[in-house]
Amino acid sequence: MRHASFIARTVLVKNGSVDEAMGLLNNIMSRDGFFEQFRRTRCYEKPFEMRRRVNYTKCKSIYNEEMSRRLSFLMRVNRTDPYPGSS
């Protein structure tokens, strides 16, 4: 029977390998954005830095969404030839 590797940020230690479990926990927490949040709240963030960060994340998400839309359009299988008769 296969068990989940983690449940609600709880990591199962297999064969007493604590180092491997700590690495897995660090990966989980970095994926969840825990470390970024900790670094951000460790000291005061000025309002212009906050605006810059928020605007950057908005622009990044818009760019990624547009790129994924374009790539999915290009990777379609059944699409008409945009330049008929040229090949």
Secondary structure, DSSP 8 states (H G I E B T S, - for coil): ----SBSSS-B---TT-HHHHHHHHHHHHHHTTHHHHHHHHSS---HHHHHHHHHHHHHHHHHHHHHHHHHHHHT-SS---SSTT--
